[in-house]
Amino acid sequence: MSTALYTAIFSGVITVVTAALSVWLQRQNLAKPQILARGKIVIEEAADIFNEWLRSVGTLVEERRERHAPRGLLVDLFMPPDRAEDALYNLLGRYDYWVEVHGVRWARIIFYLQSAGSIVTFWTDWAMKRLKLLKTFVSS
């Protein structure tokens, strides 16, 4: 369930409790404005505490999801640092999208396949440049 749904449910509960409290107080002939105001303040404080708790839970969920992102060890090992940093930035930027669309398992598989593709592409490009240079020297 999302935090918006929890907030909506809690807001509905607060409305019902406030209404029930005011009806009960009126039936008890205790419906003084001070008592109603105190009850409303307590309920509003409870709502603030609940909303703060929801925000903290949302933050924990985000941190937990970030911890499950792949480390990118292959890219770090087999590419130069400047290229590895750029490749990992791009791959990790797409990782959340892959998780949403394909799930965690397939997102990891896609991440590793894309990593391997980046490494192969880098070294193929490197080899092609060296071969062109070698061809230039040999033909001269």
Number of C-alpha atoms within 10 A of each C-alpha: 5 8 13 11 10 14 15 11 12 16 16 12 13 17 14 12 15 17 12 12 17 19 13 13 15 13 10 9 9 13 15 11 8 10 14 16 11 11 15 18 12 11 16 15 12 14 17 12 12 16 18 12 12 17 13 12 13 14 12 12 12 11 11 11 13 13 10 10 16 16 11 18 12 13 22 18 11 15 17 12 12 9 15 22 15 10 20 20 12 11 19 17 11 13 19 17 12 19 17 10 11 13 12 17 11 13 21 18 13 17 21 18 12 15 21 15 12 20 22 14 12 16 13 12 12 11 12 11 12 12 12 11 11 11 11 10 9 8 6 5
